[in-house]
Amino acid sequence: MPSTARQTRREVKTVACCNGSNYRPLRRVFELSCCKYQICFRCLSKTCSKALKNSILATCWKCNKEIAPNQVELVLSRSEFALYMAWHRKEMCPSANCVSCAVKETKNELRVAPCGHNYCQPCLLRMCRLALGDRALVPLRCCKKELPDDYVREALDKDDDFAKYQQLVREKDWKVSDLQSDAEYSATVKAMGAKQCPGCGIGVQRDFGCVHMACPNGHQFCYTCLQPTNP
């Protein structure tokens, strides 16, 4: 009796995405929280980018419900997501006010942090001024998410002040950072098999040659022990 051949190739599960004709491997598919519909990264990115461009809510084409903001954030850049959330909060809550103001209402134009909280220009300026005098407040953040540099540049009308802020950011000890973005960056560098410069935290990877490294910001160190070295 002939033996049954064993299946040696591992089957990769796929799912029909969006129009039903494009099949994507499951590892490249997101499950939307609104209805558990599975959508690939490319289609989710197109949907969210189109919503941002047309100032509309990003919705699932199957159930027509809103795609959760935390899933929109996965496919948009930091600045794009901030713009999307600015429109989103205005649309969903037109009376939303600055979370930092003592007054209940403000006539100032609001800026939306990556976490979704609103800040008026005077409050942003006050925060920036405080940060220039206290390194512990640099970089400016809300809910452990860094505020966009564009907001800081806009609030600090003097170029010298913004240059000083950027210098403080560069001099910040990345090893003690509590920012969510820094934690995600560290995880990405580690997953790529690379290491972070001990001076500035930027990811570097050694392909071959001497273990003496120099990062793009000019810091020199040993790639093996990550100790600074003299030029």
N, C-alpha and C positions, 0 to 999 in steps of 0.2 A: 504494500500500500504506500503510495508516494507521500512523502512528508509535506506538511503545509509550510510554505515559505513565510518566514516572519517579516513583518513590516519594519523595515530599517529606517525609512525616512519619516521624520516627525511631521505630522500634518499641522499646518498653520491655519488657524481659524480666521475667517474673513467675514466682513459685514458689508452689505450694500449701503453705500453712503449717498445721501441727498437725492440724487435723481434715480437711484435704484440700479444704475448701470456700472458705476465705478465701485469696485470691491477693494477695500483697504484691509491690511492686516490689523488685528485687534490691538496690537501694541501701539498703533498710530491713531487710535480712535478715543474720543472723549465721550463719556456718558453724561448727557445734560441732566441737571438736577430737576428741571421743570417737568420732565416726563420720561426720563430714563432713555430717551432716544440717543442712539450712538451716531456720532458725527466725526469725521476725520479732521485733523488739524488744519488742512488747507481750506476746507469748506467753512469751518468755524471762523477762521481768520478772514475769509472773504465776507462772511455775514456781518462780522463785527466792524470791519473796515467800511463796509457800505453803510452801516447804521451811523457810524461816526461822520462820514461824509455828508449824509442826508439829514443829520440831526434827528434821528428817529431811534426808538428802542431796538436793540438787537433781540430778535425773537426767533423761536424755533419754527421752521417752516411746517413741521408736522402738527404741533398742537397750538401754534400761534401764541404761546406764552412767552414772557420775557426770559431771556437767558440771564442767569445769575451774574451780577457784576464780578464776582470772584473768578468766574469762568471766562468772562470777557477779558479780564486782566491777563489771562494766560497767553493771549494771542496778540495783544496790542503792546506797543512800546510804553514806557513810563509816561512820556509826555502825551501820547495819544489817549491813554487811559485817563489821565487827569482831565483832558478836554471832554472825554466822554462822560465822566462823572460830573463835571461842571454842568453840562447840559442835562444829565440825568436828574440831578438834585433839583435843578430849576424846574424841570418838567413835573417831577413827582411831588415836589414840595416847594412851590413858588415863594412861600413866605419864610424859607429857611434863612437863618441869620448867622452871623459870625459867632463861633463857639467861644471866642476869647473876649468878646465885648461885654462890658457890664450893662450896657443899655440893651433893651429888648429888640429894638429895630435899628437898622443902620441904612443910610442912603448910599454908602460906599459900595463900589463894585466888589463882588466877592471872588475869591480864588479858592479852588477846591483842592485839598490835599489828596494824595494817592489813597488815603484811607476813607475819603468821602466827606471829611469835615470841612466846613467853610471858614475862611478867614478874610477879614476886610483888609484893605491896604494899610490903614494906620496901625492895626495890630501886627501885621507882617513887618512893618517898619520897626515897631517897638521890639519885636522878637529879634530882628536882625541886629539892632543896636545893642541889645543885651548880649547877643552871641559874640559880637566884636570885643566885648569886655570880659567874656567868660568862656574859655575854651571848652568847658564841659557841655555847653549848649550847641557846639559845632559837631556835625552838621545839624541844621535845624531839622526837626522831625516831629511827626505826630503819629501816635500809635505805633511807634518803632518803625515808621516808614519815612524815608528822607524826603523833604520838600524839594521840588524841582529847582534847579539853579536859576531858571528863568524867573521864578517868583522872587528870589533873593535879589537878582540883578535889577528887577523892576522896582523893588522896594528901596534899594540903596541907589539913590540917584547919582552918587559920586562914584566914578570909576575906581578911585583909590580905595574906597571902602569895600567895593566888591572884590578887588584884587587882594585886599587883606583877608577877607572872608575865605577866598579860595586858598590862600596860603595856610590859613588855620586848618582847613579841611585836609590839605596835603600833609600837614604836620601831625594830624590826629593819629594816635596809636591805634591802628586797625585791630590789634590783638584784643583790645578790651571793648570793642564796639558791640552795642546791643541792637544794631539795626538789622531788621529782617533781610534787607537786600544784601548786606555784607555776609550774613550767614548763608544765604542762597549762593552767593558768589564763591565762598569758600568751598561749599559742597560741590559746585560745578568744577572748580579747579582740581579738587581731589579726585572726582570721578574721571577726569581726563588723564589722570596719572601724573599731573604736574604738581608744582609746589608754589607757595606764595613767598614773594620777596620779604625778608624780615624787616626791611626798611619802610616799605610803603604798602605791602600786601598784594601788589599786582601779580597775576599768575604768570609763571615762567616754566618752560619745559626744556630739558636738556636732551638733545638728540644724540650728540657724540662729542668727543673731545674732552678738554680739561674741565674739571669740576668748578673752576673759578668762573663765576657768572657775573654779568652786569645787566640789570633790568633796564627797561626803556627810560626810567627816571634817573638813571645814573648810579643807583646803589650797587655796590660790589659785595659779593658774599660767596661762601662755599656752598655748592649745591647739596653736598652730602650732609653737613652738619648745620647748615643755615646760619652760620656765624659770619658777621661782617668781616671783610678783609680790606686791607689797605690797597689803594691803587698802585 
